[in-house]
Amino acid sequence: MDDEKLIKEFIRTERDEDGVEITVCEIEWPTPSEPVSRWTVVSQLPLDASEAQIDTAVRSVLVDSRFFGVCATCHERNPNGWMHDTGDPANAAAL
């Protein structure tokens, strides 16, 4: 999945009266057959943040190893919830 698709599916930006909130979808597996998604606030920008500042903040989420990793096998960036052994640098994409 390319970065634009990852942003569209797993990262949200919402502007309200307090500013711009950037959230990321985290995927956990409480059981082997049941993924659970939750949206986590990653950062907040001021209300007057420019589109360039928002884009920079969103793209910084993609390279944050808490949320995404690059598969050692297929070399694609994926959400950590789609990766086996996310603590292992030689992880492989699950899906």
Jmol script that loads the backbone (N, CA, C; Angstrom):
load data "model"
ATOM      1  N   MET A   1       0.853  -1.175   0.000  1.00  0.00           N
ATOM      2  CA  MET A   1       0.000   0.000   0.000  1.00  0.00           C
ATOM      3  C   MET A   1       0.899   1.238   0.000  1.00  0.00           C
ATOM      4  N   ASP A   2       0.630   2.179  -0.891  1.00  0.00           N
ATOM      5  CA  ASP A   2       1.482   3.367  -0.942  1.00  0.00           C
ATOM      6  C   ASP A   2       1.097   4.365   0.160  1.00  0.00           C
ATOM      7  N   ASP A   3       1.958   5.351   0.370  1.00  0.00           N
ATOM      8  CA  ASP A   3       1.773   6.293   1.472  1.00  0.00           C
ATOM      9  C   ASP A   3       0.452   7.054   1.378  1.00  0.00           C
ATOM     10  N   GLU A   4       0.044   7.429   0.179  1.00  0.00           N
ATOM     11  CA  GLU A   4      -1.213   8.175   0.030  1.00  0.00           C
ATOM     12  C   GLU A   4      -2.403   7.340   0.477  1.00  0.00           C
ATOM     13  N   LYS A   5      -2.398   6.055   0.145  1.00  0.00           N
ATOM     14  CA  LYS A   5      -3.479   5.171   0.572  1.00  0.00           C
ATOM     15  C   LYS A   5      -3.447   4.960   2.089  1.00  0.00           C
ATOM     16  N   LEU A   6      -2.252   4.827   2.652  1.00  0.00           N
ATOM     17  CA  LEU A   6      -2.135   4.689   4.104  1.00  0.00           C
ATOM     18  C   LEU A   6      -2.684   5.922   4.814  1.00  0.00           C
ATOM     19  N   ILE A   7      -2.343   7.096   4.296  1.00  0.00           N
ATOM     20  CA  ILE A   7      -2.840   8.341   4.894  1.00  0.00           C
ATOM     21  C   ILE A   7      -4.365   8.370   4.831  1.00  0.00           C
ATOM     22  N   LYS A   8      -4.911   8.049   3.679  1.00  0.00           N
ATOM     23  CA  LYS A   8      -6.363   8.100   3.499  1.00  0.00           C
ATOM     24  C   LYS A   8      -7.089   7.126   4.424  1.00  0.00           C
ATOM     25  N   GLU A   9      -6.522   5.952   4.619  1.00  0.00           N
ATOM     26  CA  GLU A   9      -7.203   4.910   5.399  1.00  0.00           C
ATOM     27  C   GLU A   9      -6.895   4.949   6.895  1.00  0.00           C
ATOM     28  N   PHE A  10      -5.688   5.381   7.268  1.00  0.00           N
ATOM     29  CA  PHE A  10      -5.269   5.216   8.658  1.00  0.00           C
ATOM     30  C   PHE A  10      -4.928   6.500   9.415  1.00  0.00           C
ATOM     31  N   ILE A  11      -4.968   7.641   8.758  1.00  0.00           N
ATOM     32  CA  ILE A  11      -4.647   8.901   9.437  1.00  0.00           C
ATOM     33  C   ILE A  11      -5.761   9.905   9.143  1.00  0.00           C
ATOM     34  N   ARG A  12      -6.218  10.580  10.184  1.00  0.00           N
ATOM     35  CA  ARG A  12      -7.278  11.573  10.035  1.00  0.00           C
ATOM     36  C   ARG A  12      -6.809  12.930  10.554  1.00  0.00           C
ATOM     37  N   THR A  13      -7.323  13.966   9.941  1.00  0.00           N
ATOM     38  CA  THR A  13      -7.130  15.322  10.465  1.00  0.00           C
ATOM     39  C   THR A  13      -8.501  15.931  10.654  1.00  0.00           C
ATOM     40  N   GLU A  14      -8.691  16.553  11.799  1.00  0.00           N
ATOM     41  CA  GLU A  14      -9.959  17.215  12.082  1.00  0.00           C
ATOM     42  C   GLU A  14      -9.673  18.598  12.631  1.00  0.00           C
ATOM     43  N   ARG A  15     -10.320  19.586  12.045  1.00  0.00           N
ATOM     44  CA  ARG A  15     -10.168  20.967  12.491  1.00  0.00           C
ATOM     45  C   ARG A  15     -11.425  21.341  13.269  1.00  0.00           C
ATOM     46  N   ASP A  16     -11.227  21.844  14.482  1.00  0.00           N
ATOM     47  CA  ASP A  16     -12.339  22.361  15.265  1.00  0.00           C
ATOM     48  C   ASP A  16     -11.918  23.685  15.898  1.00  0.00           C
ATOM     49  N   GLU A  17     -12.708  24.199  16.810  1.00  0.00           N
ATOM     50  CA  GLU A  17     -12.415  25.507  17.389  1.00  0.00           C
ATOM     51  C   GLU A  17     -11.123  25.537  18.206  1.00  0.00           C
ATOM     52  N   ASP A  18     -10.609  24.372  18.606  1.00  0.00           N
ATOM     53  CA  ASP A  18      -9.382  24.309  19.399  1.00  0.00           C
ATOM     54  C   ASP A  18      -8.114  24.158  18.563  1.00  0.00           C
ATOM     55  N   GLY A  19      -8.252  23.752  17.310  1.00  0.00           N
ATOM     56  CA  GLY A  19      -7.086  23.555  16.456  1.00  0.00           C
ATOM     57  C   GLY A  19      -7.281  22.377  15.527  1.00  0.00           C
ATOM     58  N   VAL A  20      -6.181  21.820  15.078  1.00  0.00           N
ATOM     59  CA  VAL A  20      -6.202  20.680  14.160  1.00  0.00           C
ATOM     60  C   VAL A  20      -5.676  19.467  14.910  1.00  0.00           C
ATOM     61  N   GLU A  21      -6.481  18.430  14.942  1.00  0.00           N
ATOM     62  CA  GLU A  21      -6.109  17.203  15.640  1.00  0.00           C
ATOM     63  C   GLU A  21      -5.760  16.143  14.610  1.00  0.00           C
ATOM     64  N   ILE A  22      -4.622  15.483  14.810  1.00  0.00           N
ATOM     65  CA  ILE A  22      -4.199  14.404  13.913  1.00  0.00           C
ATOM     66  C   ILE A  22      -4.302  13.108  14.692  1.00  0.00           C
ATOM     67  N   THR A  23      -5.048  12.153  14.123  1.00  0.00           N
ATOM     68  CA  THR A  23      -5.229  10.865  14.768  1.00  0.00           C
ATOM     69  C   THR A  23      -4.777   9.752  13.833  1.00  0.00           C
ATOM     70  N   VAL A  24      -4.415   8.636  14.426  1.00  0.00           N
ATOM     71  CA  VAL A  24      -3.980   7.467  13.657  1.00  0.00           C
ATOM     72  C   VAL A  24      -4.778   6.257  14.125  1.00  0.00           C
ATOM     73  N   CYS A  25      -5.091   5.384  13.193  1.00  0.00           N
ATOM     74  CA  CYS A  25      -5.810   4.153  13.511  1.00  0.00           C
ATOM     75  C   CYS A  25      -4.790   3.098  13.943  1.00  0.00           C
ATOM     76  N   GLU A  26      -4.929   2.653  15.180  1.00  0.00           N
ATOM     77  CA  GLU A  26      -4.069   1.582  15.682  1.00  0.00           C
ATOM     78  C   GLU A  26      -4.869   0.286  15.665  1.00  0.00           C
ATOM     79  N   ILE A  27      -4.228  -0.786  15.254  1.00  0.00           N
ATOM     80  CA  ILE A  27      -4.882  -2.082  15.134  1.00  0.00           C
ATOM     81  C   ILE A  27      -4.254  -3.033  16.140  1.00  0.00           C
ATOM     82  N   GLU A  28      -5.105  -3.608  16.982  1.00  0.00           N
ATOM     83  CA  GLU A  28      -4.652  -4.596  17.955  1.00  0.00           C
ATOM     84  C   GLU A  28      -5.405  -5.895  17.709  1.00  0.00           C
ATOM     85  N   TRP A  29      -4.831  -6.989  18.183  1.00  0.00           N
ATOM     86  CA  TRP A  29      -5.417  -8.310  17.992  1.00  0.00           C
ATOM     87  C   TRP A  29      -5.604  -8.982  19.351  1.00  0.00           C
ATOM     88  N   PRO A  30      -6.723  -8.723  20.037  1.00  0.00           N
ATOM     89  CA  PRO A  30      -6.935  -9.367  21.331  1.00  0.00           C
ATOM     90  C   PRO A  30      -7.049 -10.892  21.203  1.00  0.00           C
ATOM     91  N   THR A  31      -7.524 -11.345  20.047  1.00  0.00           N
ATOM     92  CA  THR A  31      -7.530 -12.773  19.731  1.00  0.00           C
ATOM     93  C   THR A  31      -6.979 -12.906  18.312  1.00  0.00           C
ATOM     94  N   PRO A  32      -6.479 -14.087  17.946  1.00  0.00           N
ATOM     95  CA  PRO A  32      -5.871 -14.242  16.612  1.00  0.00           C
ATOM     96  C   PRO A  32      -6.800 -13.962  15.435  1.00  0.00           C
ATOM     97  N   SER A  33      -8.099 -14.028  15.650  1.00  0.00           N
ATOM     98  CA  SER A  33      -9.022 -13.833  14.527  1.00  0.00           C
ATOM     99  C   SER A  33      -9.860 -12.566  14.640  1.00  0.00           C
ATOM    100  N   GLU A  34      -9.548 -11.685  15.594  1.00  0.00           N
ATOM    101  CA  GLU A  34     -10.404 -10.534  15.822  1.00  0.00           C
ATOM    102  C   GLU A  34      -9.604  -9.241  15.985  1.00  0.00           C
ATOM    103  N   PRO A  35      -9.371  -8.518  14.868  1.00  0.00           N
ATOM    104  CA  PRO A  35      -8.671  -7.240  14.998  1.00  0.00           C
ATOM    105  C   PRO A  35      -9.598  -6.172  15.584  1.00  0.00           C
ATOM    106  N   VAL A  36      -9.019  -5.290  16.375  1.00  0.00           N
ATOM    107  CA  VAL A  36      -9.768  -4.178  16.962  1.00  0.00           C
ATOM    108  C   VAL A  36      -9.024  -2.892  16.614  1.00  0.00           C
ATOM    109  N   SER A  37      -9.745  -1.943  16.036  1.00  0.00           N
ATOM    110  CA  SER A  37      -9.152  -0.660  15.662  1.00  0.00           C
ATOM    111  C   SER A  37      -9.570   0.406  16.655  1.00  0.00           C
ATOM    112  N   ARG A  38      -8.639   1.321  16.926  1.00  0.00           N
ATOM    113  CA  ARG A  38      -8.980   2.482  17.749  1.00  0.00           C
ATOM    114  C   ARG A  38      -8.197   3.672  17.227  1.00  0.00           C
ATOM    115  N   TRP A  39      -8.814   4.843  17.306  1.00  0.00           N
ATOM    116  CA  TRP A  39      -8.194   6.068  16.831  1.00  0.00           C
ATOM    117  C   TRP A  39      -7.498   6.750  18.000  1.00  0.00           C
ATOM    118  N   THR A  40      -6.224   7.061  17.818  1.00  0.00           N
ATOM    119  CA  THR A  40      -5.397   7.663  18.853  1.00  0.00           C
ATOM    120  C   THR A  40      -4.923   9.038  18.391  1.00  0.00           C
ATOM    121  N   VAL A  41      -5.058  10.026  19.272  1.00  0.00           N
ATOM    122  CA  VAL A  41      -4.562  11.362  18.956  1.00  0.00           C
ATOM    123  C   VAL A  41      -3.035  11.328  18.958  1.00  0.00           C
ATOM    124  N   VAL A  42      -2.444  11.767  17.863  1.00  0.00           N
ATOM    125  CA  VAL A  42      -0.992  11.780  17.716  1.00  0.00           C
ATOM    126  C   VAL A  42      -0.435  13.172  17.988  1.00  0.00           C
ATOM    127  N   SER A  43      -1.105  14.173  17.450  1.00  0.00           N
ATOM    128  CA  SER A  43      -0.638  15.544  17.666  1.00  0.00           C
ATOM    129  C   SER A  43      -1.777  16.528  17.468  1.00  0.00           C
ATOM    130  N   GLN A  44      -1.550  17.726  17.988  1.00  0.00           N
ATOM    131  CA  GLN A  44      -2.499  18.813  17.810  1.00  0.00           C
ATOM    132  C   GLN A  44      -1.729  20.028  17.326  1.00  0.00           C
ATOM    133  N   LEU A  45      -2.285  20.664  16.322  1.00  0.00           N
ATOM    134  CA  LEU A  45      -1.682  21.857  15.749  1.00  0.00           C
ATOM    135  C   LEU A  45      -2.590  23.051  16.027  1.00  0.00           C
ATOM    136  N   PRO A  46      -2.042  24.240  15.972  1.00  0.00           N
ATOM    137  CA  PRO A  46      -2.882  25.416  16.191  1.00  0.00           C
ATOM    138  C   PRO A  46      -3.927  25.571  15.083  1.00  0.00           C
ATOM    139  N   LEU A  47      -4.980  26.277  15.403  1.00  0.00           N
ATOM    140  CA  LEU A  47      -6.077  26.487  14.460  1.00  0.00           C
ATOM    141  C   LEU A  47      -5.605  27.118  13.158  1.00  0.00           C
ATOM    142  N   ASP A  48      -4.591  27.969  13.235  1.00  0.00           N
ATOM    143  CA  ASP A  48      -4.106  28.649  12.034  1.00  0.00           C
ATOM    144  C   ASP A  48      -2.999  27.884  11.304  1.00  0.00           C
ATOM    145  N   ALA A  49      -2.858  26.605  11.593  1.00  0.00           N
ATOM    146  CA  ALA A  49      -1.830  25.794  10.913  1.00  0.00           C
ATOM    147  C   ALA A  49      -2.106  25.768   9.414  1.00  0.00           C
ATOM    148  N   SER A  50      -1.038  25.911   8.643  1.00  0.00           N
ATOM    149  CA  SER A  50      -1.181  25.897   7.176  1.00  0.00           C
ATOM    150  C   SER A  50      -1.336  24.454   6.683  1.00  0.00           C
ATOM    151  N   GLU A  51      -1.778  24.328   5.441  1.00  0.00           N
ATOM    152  CA  GLU A  51      -1.895  22.998   4.837  1.00  0.00           C
ATOM    153  C   GLU A  51      -0.533  22.305   4.789  1.00  0.00           C
ATOM    154  N   ALA A  52       0.518  23.069   4.544  1.00  0.00           N
ATOM    155  CA  ALA A  52       1.871  22.500   4.519  1.00  0.00           C
ATOM    156  C   ALA A  52       2.268  21.966   5.894  1.00  0.00           C
ATOM    157  N   GLN A  53       1.942  22.690   6.949  1.00  0.00           N
ATOM    158  CA  GLN A  53       2.249  22.229   8.305  1.00  0.00           C
ATOM    159  C   GLN A  53       1.458  20.969   8.649  1.00  0.00           C
ATOM    160  N   ILE A  54       0.205  20.940   8.235  1.00  0.00           N
ATOM    161  CA  ILE A  54      -0.624  19.757   8.483  1.00  0.00           C
ATOM    162  C   ILE A  54      -0.080  18.561   7.716  1.00  0.00           C
ATOM    163  N   ASP A  55       0.278  18.770   6.445  1.00  0.00           N
ATOM    164  CA  ASP A  55       0.831  17.688   5.628  1.00  0.00           C
ATOM    165  C   ASP A  55       2.123  17.152   6.237  1.00  0.00           C
ATOM    166  N   THR A  56       2.974  18.034   6.722  1.00  0.00           N
ATOM    167  CA  THR A  56       4.230  17.603   7.358  1.00  0.00           C
ATOM    168  C   THR A  56       3.938  16.764   8.599  1.00  0.00           C
ATOM    169  N   ALA A  57       2.974  17.204   9.399  1.00  0.00           N
ATOM    170  CA  ALA A  57       2.625  16.460  10.613  1.00  0.00           C
ATOM    171  C   ALA A  57       2.039  15.091  10.274  1.00  0.00           C
ATOM    172  N   VAL A  58       1.193  15.028   9.254  1.00  0.00           N
ATOM    173  CA  VAL A  58       0.596  13.757   8.833  1.00  0.00           C
ATOM    174  C   VAL A  58       1.685  12.807   8.345  1.00  0.00           C
ATOM    175  N   ARG A  59       2.580  13.301   7.514  1.00  0.00           N
ATOM    176  CA  ARG A  59       3.638  12.442   6.976  1.00  0.00           C
ATOM    177  C   ARG A  59       4.619  11.991   8.060  1.00  0.00           C
ATOM    178  N   SER A  60       4.750  12.768   9.109  1.00  0.00           N
ATOM    179  CA  SER A  60       5.631  12.342  10.201  1.00  0.00           C
ATOM    180  C   SER A  60       5.044  11.137  10.933  1.00  0.00           C
ATOM    181  N   VAL A  61       3.722  10.982  10.900  1.00  0.00           N
ATOM    182  CA  VAL A  61       3.088   9.813  11.507  1.00  0.00           C
ATOM    183  C   VAL A  61       3.483   8.552  10.729  1.00  0.00           C
ATOM    184  N   LEU A  62       3.590   8.673   9.411  1.00  0.00           N
ATOM    185  CA  LEU A  62       3.951   7.509   8.582  1.00  0.00           C
ATOM    186  C   LEU A  62       5.317   6.932   8.932  1.00  0.00           C
ATOM    187  N   VAL A  63       6.237   7.770   9.365  1.00  0.00           N
ATOM    188  CA  VAL A  63       7.585   7.283   9.672  1.00  0.00           C
ATOM    189  C   VAL A  63       7.781   7.036  11.162  1.00  0.00           C
ATOM    190  N   ASP A  64       6.704   7.165  11.930  1.00  0.00           N
ATOM    191  CA  ASP A  64       6.760   6.913  13.371  1.00  0.00           C
ATOM    192  C   ASP A  64       6.610   5.411  13.605  1.00  0.00           C
ATOM    193  N   SER A  65       7.644   4.789  14.123  1.00  0.00           N
ATOM    194  CA  SER A  65       7.662   3.335  14.300  1.00  0.00           C
ATOM    195  C   SER A  65       6.640   2.842  15.323  1.00  0.00           C
ATOM    196  N   ARG A  66       6.033   3.743  16.075  1.00  0.00           N
ATOM    197  CA  ARG A  66       4.958   3.318  16.990  1.00  0.00           C
ATOM    198  C   ARG A  66       3.706   2.917  16.214  1.00  0.00           C
ATOM    199  N   PHE A  67       3.577   3.411  14.974  1.00  0.00           N
ATOM    200  CA  PHE A  67       2.342   3.205  14.227  1.00  0.00           C
ATOM    201  C   PHE A  67       2.511   2.450  12.907  1.00  0.00           C
ATOM    202  N   PHE A  68       3.644   2.629  12.249  1.00  0.00           N
ATOM    203  CA  PHE A  68       3.869   2.001  10.946  1.00  0.00           C
ATOM    204  C   PHE A  68       5.268   1.400  10.898  1.00  0.00           C
ATOM    205  N   GLY A  69       5.417   0.374  10.067  1.00  0.00           N
ATOM    206  CA  GLY A  69       6.721  -0.234   9.857  1.00  0.00           C
ATOM    207  C   GLY A  69       6.878  -0.618   8.402  1.00  0.00           C
ATOM    208  N   VAL A  70       8.101  -0.884   8.005  1.00  0.00           N
ATOM    209  CA  VAL A  70       8.382  -1.332   6.642  1.00  0.00           C
ATOM    210  C   VAL A  70       8.706  -2.815   6.702  1.00  0.00           C
ATOM    211  N   CYS A  71       7.967  -3.581   5.942  1.00  0.00           N
ATOM    212  CA  CYS A  71       8.139  -5.032   5.931  1.00  0.00           C
ATOM    213  C   CYS A  71       9.500  -5.398   5.352  1.00  0.00           C
ATOM    214  N   ALA A  72      10.224  -6.253   6.057  1.00  0.00           N
ATOM    215  CA  ALA A  72      11.539  -6.698   5.603  1.00  0.00           C
ATOM    216  C   ALA A  72      11.435  -7.609   4.379  1.00  0.00           C
ATOM    217  N   THR A  73      10.277  -8.212   4.172  1.00  0.00           N
ATOM    218  CA  THR A  73      10.099  -9.129   3.053  1.00  0.00           C
ATOM    219  C   THR A  73       9.652  -8.415   1.781  1.00  0.00           C
ATOM    220  N   CYS A  74       8.574  -7.621   1.890  1.00  0.00           N
ATOM    221  CA  CYS A  74       8.020  -6.975   0.687  1.00  0.00           C
ATOM    222  C   CYS A  74       8.420  -5.507   0.557  1.00  0.00           C
ATOM    223  N   HIS A  75       9.040  -4.953   1.605  1.00  0.00           N
ATOM    224  CA  HIS A  75       9.534  -3.568   1.625  1.00  0.00           C
ATOM    225  C   HIS A  75       8.420  -2.528   1.493  1.00  0.00           C
ATOM    226  N   GLU A  76       7.200  -2.896   1.887  1.00  0.00           N
ATOM    227  CA  GLU A  76       6.087  -1.954   1.888  1.00  0.00           C
ATOM    228  C   GLU A  76       5.846  -1.458   3.304  1.00  0.00           C
ATOM    229  N   ARG A  77       5.444  -0.197   3.408  1.00  0.00           N
ATOM    230  CA  ARG A  77       5.059   0.356   4.703  1.00  0.00           C
ATOM    231  C   ARG A  77       3.644  -0.123   5.009  1.00  0.00           C
ATOM    232  N   ASN A  78       3.441  -0.565   6.249  1.00  0.00           N
ATOM    233  CA  ASN A  78       2.143  -1.062   6.696  1.00  0.00           C
ATOM    234  C   ASN A  78       1.882  -0.617   8.124  1.00  0.00           C
ATOM    235  N   PRO A  79       0.604  -0.597   8.522  1.00  0.00           N
ATOM    236  CA  PRO A  79       0.315  -0.344   9.931  1.00  0.00           C
ATOM    237  C   PRO A  79       0.921  -1.466  10.781  1.00  0.00           C
ATOM    238  N   ASN A  80       1.387  -1.137  11.962  1.00  0.00           N
ATOM    239  CA  ASN A  80       1.985  -2.166  12.816  1.00  0.00           C
ATOM    240  C   ASN A  80       1.024  -3.298  13.109  1.00  0.00           C
ATOM    241  N   GLY A  81      -0.262  -3.029  13.149  1.00  0.00           N
ATOM    242  CA  GLY A  81      -1.246  -4.073  13.399  1.00  0.00           C
ATOM    243  C   GLY A  81      -1.349  -5.094  12.286  1.00  0.00           C
ATOM    244  N   TRP A  82      -0.761  -4.787  11.153  1.00  0.00           N
ATOM    245  CA  TRP A  82      -0.736  -5.735  10.036  1.00  0.00           C
ATOM    246  C   TRP A  82       0.588  -6.488   9.969  1.00  0.00           C
ATOM    247  N   MET A  83       1.484  -6.197  10.890  1.00  0.00           N
ATOM    248  CA  MET A  83       2.825  -6.774  10.847  1.00  0.00           C
ATOM    249  C   MET A  83       2.968  -7.846  11.923  1.00  0.00           C
ATOM    250  N   HIS A  84       3.654  -8.934  11.587  1.00  0.00           N
ATOM    251  CA  HIS A  84       4.010  -9.940  12.583  1.00  0.00           C
ATOM    252  C   HIS A  84       5.241  -9.449  13.332  1.00  0.00           C
ATOM    253  N   ASP A  85       5.290  -9.702  14.614  1.00  0.00           N
ATOM    254  CA  ASP A  85       6.479  -9.380  15.416  1.00  0.00           C
ATOM    255  C   ASP A  85       6.971  -7.956  15.180  1.00  0.00           C
ATOM    256  N   THR A  86       6.130  -6.952  15.494  1.00  0.00           N
ATOM    257  CA  THR A  86       6.490  -5.580  15.218  1.00  0.00           C
ATOM    258  C   THR A  86       7.732  -5.127  15.972  1.00  0.00           C
ATOM    259  N   GLY A  87       8.135  -5.856  16.995  1.00  0.00           N
ATOM    260  CA  GLY A  87       9.359  -5.502  17.703  1.00  0.00           C
ATOM    261  C   GLY A  87      10.602  -6.024  16.985  1.00  0.00           C
ATOM    262  N   ASP A  88      10.413  -6.883  16.016  1.00  0.00           N
ATOM    263  CA  ASP A  88      11.526  -7.487  15.291  1.00  0.00           C
ATOM    264  C   ASP A  88      11.742  -6.758  13.983  1.00  0.00           C
ATOM    265  N   PRO A  89      12.947  -6.222  13.732  1.00  0.00           N
ATOM    266  CA  PRO A  89      13.176  -5.491  12.484  1.00  0.00           C
ATOM    267  C   PRO A  89      13.006  -6.349  11.240  1.00  0.00           C
ATOM    268  N   ALA A  90      13.004  -7.649  11.380  1.00  0.00           N
ATOM    269  CA  ALA A  90      12.822  -8.538  10.233  1.00  0.00           C
ATOM    270  C   ALA A  90      11.376  -8.991  10.121  1.00  0.00           C
ATOM    271  N   ASN A  91      10.450  -8.150  10.587  1.00  0.00           N
ATOM    272  CA  ASN A  91       9.041  -8.535  10.564  1.00  0.00           C
ATOM    273  C   ASN A  91       8.539  -8.683   9.144  1.00  0.00           C
ATOM    274  N   ALA A  92       7.386  -9.345   9.031  1.00  0.00           N
ATOM    275  CA  ALA A  92       6.789  -9.542   7.718  1.00  0.00           C
ATOM    276  C   ALA A  92       5.328  -9.125   7.775  1.00  0.00           C
ATOM    277  N   ALA A  93       4.855  -8.560   6.686  1.00  0.00           N
ATOM    278  CA  ALA A  93       3.453  -8.124   6.635  1.00  0.00           C
ATOM    279  C   ALA A  93       2.540  -9.323   6.779  1.00  0.00           C
ATOM    280  N   ALA A  94       1.509  -9.148   7.578  1.00  0.00           N
ATOM    281  CA  ALA A  94       0.567 -10.241   7.840  1.00  0.00           C
ATOM    282  C   ALA A  94      -0.475 -10.353   6.747  1.00  0.00           C
ATOM    283  N   LEU A  95      -0.813  -9.233   6.140  1.00  0.00           N
ATOM    284  CA  LEU A  95      -1.877  -9.256   5.134  1.00  0.00           C
ATOM    285  C   LEU A  95      -1.347  -8.936   3.769  1.00  0.00           C
TER     286      LEU A  95
END
end "model"
wireframe off; spacefill off
backbone 0.3
color backbone group
